Amino acid sequence: MKYSTGKIQMIFFSTLLATSLTSYLNATKKKEYISYKIPDLKLLFFSENHKDILVNYLSKSSEWHVFPIYETVIAIRRDKDRNCKPLLLPYPSSYPNETIPPIQNNFLNLFPDRSLSFDKSRSLRYDLSGNKAEENTEIRLAMEKTHGNHSDPHSLESNLVVESKDKKISLHVYESSRDTQRSTTTKYLVSVSKELEKLARITEEDQYVDDSLLPLGSTVISSDQVIEIQKIGHEYSGEYSVSGYINPGEKGIIYLKVINKKTGGLLLSDKKGTNAEYVGWSSNLNKKFKFCLGTRQLAATRNDGIKVLAEFQLWFKPSNNSSEKMLDKQTLLVDVMLK
């Protein structure tokens, strides 16, 4: 068989590149293992008969962000802070084939659908999902050392997935640190375990009262709803938080629409995913519940300029599929990213 000089060079270069890439990956990825005890998280208790109570509690708590992605419901614990900080998560509408975008937080997957999958192409953490086990067991936990773009080339990554026995609830815990004993992972598991154990104990005694368990700041008594819009930081354009206290009077989700007042076009609308939130509710309309949503880089065309007059609309979508309703709207001049 005859090859031209150019083809020989191309084949040699391709082989060299493949060999170099393989050598690089082998050199930069090395797994280490430790024996690791997973506590009883009460996941099976809630998945069998009390999942509605768990979702209800998490939705009312100011420390959890509960939102739908396609056919599942995910709950992420917010950073404890005096002010409500929105979780600026990737919008799932931009991901193909209904894959869930990489979520750089620890989270509860409350209604896992086996037909859905996490997008592994943009994040290493889901390549480490082999650490999957049931609660209240001991496993051989794998950690992986990775160089590349990490700020600390000596850190070890692990992604632990703890499932209820019936696979109906899972807790995902990610850690990247030099600590081989996974102290951050343990701290998070213990914290969630204590919170769910307390909720389970009250539920078992049939004395479930949400106000007795909710963190401070989760509810207020007021005849009026309170909604505030703030720009987040100063480094990036187009990021805003919308937070406050509301009570729609029934179960459902809230989401944002942001409209360009000049053109009527949508700057944001993503009610199917991370920009939506299950919100607390009560038949007592004077009781209001904390919510917190955020926008990720509102974008407009160059013809609109870097500042746009925008209308922020807060919408409520009932769980019973009845008509949606607008809870609030406010107009302000906002910074935008140019498309």
C-alpha positions in Angstrom: 0.0 0.0 0.0 1.4 3.4 -0.9 0.9 6.6 1.0 1.9 10.1 0.0 4.3 12.0 2.3 1.5 14.2 3.5 -0.7 11.1 4.4 2.2 9.5 6.3 2.7 12.7 8.2 -1.0 12.9 9.0 -1.2 9.3 10.2 1.9 9.8 12.3 0.6 13.0 13.8 -2.8 11.5 14.6 -1.2 8.4 16.2 1.2 10.6 18.2 -1.7 12.9 19.3 -3.9 9.9 20.4 -0.9 8.3 22.2 -0.1 11.7 23.9 -3.7 12.2 24.9 -4.0 8.7 26.4 -0.7 9.2 28.3 -1.9 12.5 29.6 -5.2 11.2 30.8 -3.6 8.2 32.5 -1.1 10.6 34.2 -3.6 13.1 35.4 -6.3 10.7 36.6 -5.5 8.3 39.5 -8.1 6.8 41.7 -7.7 6.4 45.4 -10.1 4.5 47.7 -11.2 4.7 51.3 -13.7 2.8 53.4 -16.6 5.1 54.0 -19.7 4.7 56.2 -23.0 6.2 54.9 -25.5 7.2 57.7 -29.2 6.5 57.7 -30.7 9.5 55.9 -34.4 8.5 56.2 -34.6 8.5 52.4 -36.6 5.2 52.4 -39.0 6.4 55.1 -39.9 9.4 53.0 -39.9 7.7 49.6 -42.4 5.0 50.7 -45.2 7.0 52.2 -44.2 10.5 53.1 -42.6 12.1 50.0 -45.3 14.8 49.8 -44.5 15.9 53.3 -40.8 16.0 52.5 -41.4 18.1 49.3 -43.8 20.3 51.3 -41.2 21.0 54.0 -38.4 21.6 51.6 -40.5 24.0 49.5 -41.4 26.1 52.6 -37.9 26.2 54.0 -35.8 29.3 53.2 -32.7 27.1 53.2 -33.8 24.9 50.2 -34.4 25.6 46.5 -36.8 23.1 45.1 -37.3 23.1 41.3 -38.6 20.8 38.4 -36.4 19.6 35.6 -38.4 17.7 33.1 -39.9 14.7 35.0 -37.9 15.0 38.2 -37.7 17.4 41.1 -34.4 18.5 42.6 -33.8 20.2 45.9 -30.5 22.1 46.6 -29.7 23.6 50.0 -28.9 27.3 49.8 -25.9 28.8 51.5 -27.0 29.9 54.9 -27.0 33.7 54.7 -29.0 36.5 56.2 -30.0 37.5 52.7 -31.5 35.2 50.2 -29.0 34.3 47.5 -30.4 32.9 44.2 -28.7 29.8 42.8 -27.7 30.8 39.3 -28.0 27.4 37.8 -27.7 26.5 34.1 -31.0 26.6 32.2 -32.0 23.0 31.1 -33.8 24.3 28.0 -30.4 24.7 26.3 -29.5 21.0 26.8 -30.3 18.4 24.1 -32.2 15.2 24.6 -33.6 16.2 27.9 -30.4 15.7 29.8 -30.0 17.4 33.1 -27.3 20.1 33.0 -24.3 19.8 35.3 -25.3 21.1 38.7 -22.4 22.3 40.8 -24.1 21.8 44.1 -25.1 19.0 46.4 -28.7 18.0 45.9 -31.6 15.7 46.5 -33.2 14.1 43.5 -36.7 13.6 44.7 -38.5 12.0 41.7 -35.7 10.3 39.7 -36.8 9.2 36.2 -34.5 6.4 34.9 -35.0 7.7 31.3 -33.3 11.0 32.2 -29.5 11.4 32.3 -27.1 14.0 33.5 -25.0 15.7 30.9 -21.5 14.4 31.5 -19.8 16.3 28.6 -19.2 19.5 30.5 -18.3 18.3 34.0 -16.0 15.7 35.4 -18.1 15.1 38.5 -20.6 12.9 36.7 -17.8 10.6 35.5 -17.2 9.8 39.1 -20.8 8.5 39.7 -19.6 5.0 40.3 -19.8 5.8 44.0 -23.4 4.7 44.2 -24.8 3.0 47.3 -27.8 2.7 49.6 -28.0 4.7 52.9 -26.8 3.1 56.1 -24.1 1.0 54.4 -20.3 1.0 54.1 -18.7 1.4 50.7 -15.3 1.7 49.1 -15.4 5.3 48.1 -13.4 6.3 45.0 -11.6 9.6 44.7 -9.8 10.8 41.6 -6.8 13.1 41.3 -7.1 15.4 38.3 -4.8 18.2 37.1 -5.7 20.3 34.2 -7.6 23.5 34.9 -8.2 22.9 38.6 -6.9 25.7 40.9 -5.4 23.0 43.2 -3.7 20.3 41.2 -3.4 18.1 44.3 -7.1 18.0 45.1 -9.2 14.8 45.0 -12.7 14.7 43.6 -15.5 12.4 44.6 -19.1 12.2 43.7 -21.2 10.1 46.1 -24.8 9.1 45.2 -26.8 7.8 48.1 -30.1 6.1 47.1 -33.1 4.9 49.0 -33.6 1.2 48.8 -36.5 1.6 46.4 -34.4 4.0 44.2 -37.1 6.7 44.5 -34.9 9.3 46.2 -31.2 10.0 45.8 -28.8 12.4 47.4 -25.8 13.6 45.4 -22.7 14.9 47.2 -19.7 16.3 45.5 -16.3 17.2 47.1 -13.1 18.5 45.7 -10.4 18.9 48.3 -7.1 17.5 49.6 -8.8 15.8 52.5 -8.7 12.0 51.9 -11.2 11.4 54.7 -13.9 13.4 52.9 -14.8 15.6 55.9 -16.9 18.0 53.8 -18.9 15.1 52.4 -19.4 13.7 56.0 -20.5 17.1 57.3 -23.1 17.5 54.6 -24.5 14.0 55.1 -24.7 14.4 58.9 -26.5 17.8 58.4 -29.1 16.4 56.0 -29.5 13.3 58.2 -30.3 15.4 61.3 -32.7 17.5 59.4 -34.6 14.6 57.9 -34.5 12.6 61.1 -36.2 15.4 62.9 -38.9 15.8 60.2 -39.4 12.0 60.2 -39.8 11.8 64.0 -42.5 14.5 63.9 -44.2 12.8 61.0 -44.2 9.4 62.8 -45.9 11.0 65.8 -48.5 12.5 63.6 -47.7 16.0 65.0 -46.3 17.5 61.8 -46.4 21.3 62.1 -44.3 23.1 59.6 -43.7 26.2 61.6 -42.0 24.2 64.4 -39.4 22.9 62.0 -38.8 25.6 59.5 -35.6 27.7 59.7 -36.0 31.3 60.9 -36.9 33.6 58.1 -38.9 31.0 56.2 -42.3 32.7 56.9 -43.7 36.0 57.9 -47.2 37.2 58.8 -48.4 39.9 56.5 -51.5 40.9 54.5 -49.3 42.0 51.6 -46.7 40.1 49.6 -43.2 41.5 49.5 -41.1 41.3 46.3 -37.7 42.8 45.7 -35.5 42.9 42.6 -31.7 43.5 43.0 -28.7 43.4 40.7 -26.2 40.7 41.7 -22.7 42.1 42.2 -21.0 44.4 39.7 -18.8 42.1 37.7 -21.3 40.7 35.2 -24.1 42.3 33.4 -27.6 40.9 33.3 -27.7 39.0 36.6 -30.5 39.9 39.0 -32.2 38.3 42.0 -36.0 38.4 42.7 -36.9 37.5 46.2 -39.4 38.1 48.9 -42.5 36.6 50.6 -45.6 35.3 48.9 -48.5 32.9 49.3 -50.3 31.7 46.1 -52.8 29.8 48.2 -52.2 26.4 46.5 -49.4 24.0 45.5 -47.4 24.9 42.5 -44.3 26.6 41.1 -43.3 30.2 40.5 -41.1 31.4 37.6 -39.8 34.6 36.0 -40.6 36.2 32.7 -38.5 39.2 31.8 -39.7 41.3 28.9 -38.0 44.0 26.8 -40.5 46.8 27.1 -39.3 48.4 23.8 -39.6 45.4 21.6 -42.0 43.1 23.6 -39.5 40.3 23.2 -38.7 37.9 26.0 -35.3 38.4 27.8 -36.0 35.3 29.9 -38.7 32.6 30.4 -37.8 29.2 31.6 -40.6 27.7 33.7 -39.5 24.1 33.0 -36.3 24.2 34.9 -33.8 25.8 37.2 -35.3 29.3 37.0 -38.6 27.9 38.5 -39.2 27.1 42.2 -41.7 25.2 44.2 -43.0 27.8 46.7 -44.6 27.4 50.2 -48.3 28.0 50.5 -51.1 27.9 53.1 -54.9 28.4 53.2 -54.1 31.2 55.7 -53.3 33.9 53.1 -51.7 36.2 55.8 -48.9 33.7 56.1 -46.2 34.4 53.5 -43.3 32.1 52.5 -39.8 33.0 51.4 -38.8 32.6 47.8 -35.7 33.5 45.8 -35.1 33.3 42.0 -32.3 34.6 39.9 -31.6 35.5 36.3 -28.5 34.5 34.4 -27.2 37.2 32.1 -30.2 38.8 30.4 -29.2 39.2 26.7 -30.4 41.7 24.1 -29.3 42.7 20.6 -26.8 45.5 19.9 -29.6 47.6 18.6 -31.1 47.7 22.1 -27.8 48.9 23.8 -26.3 47.8 27.1 -29.2 49.1 29.1 -32.8 48.0 28.5 -36.1 48.9 30.1 -37.4 45.6 31.3 -40.6 44.3 33.0 -40.0 41.5 35.5 -43.1 39.3 35.8 -43.5 36.7 38.6 -45.8 33.9 37.5 -47.4 31.1 39.3 -48.2 27.7 37.7 -50.6 25.5 39.8 -49.8 21.8 40.2 -53.4 20.9 39.2 -52.8 22.4 35.7 -55.3 25.2 36.1 -54.7 28.6 34.6 -51.4 30.3 35.4 -51.6 33.7 37.0 -49.2 36.7 37.4 -48.4 37.5 41.0 -46.4 40.6 40.4 -44.7 42.8 37.9 -42.1 45.6 38.2 -40.3 47.7 35.5 -36.7 48.8 35.8 -33.7 49.7 33.7 -31.4 46.7 33.5 -27.9 45.9 32.3 -27.8 43.3 29.6 -25.3 41.2 27.7 -25.1 41.9 24.0 -25.9 38.9 21.7 
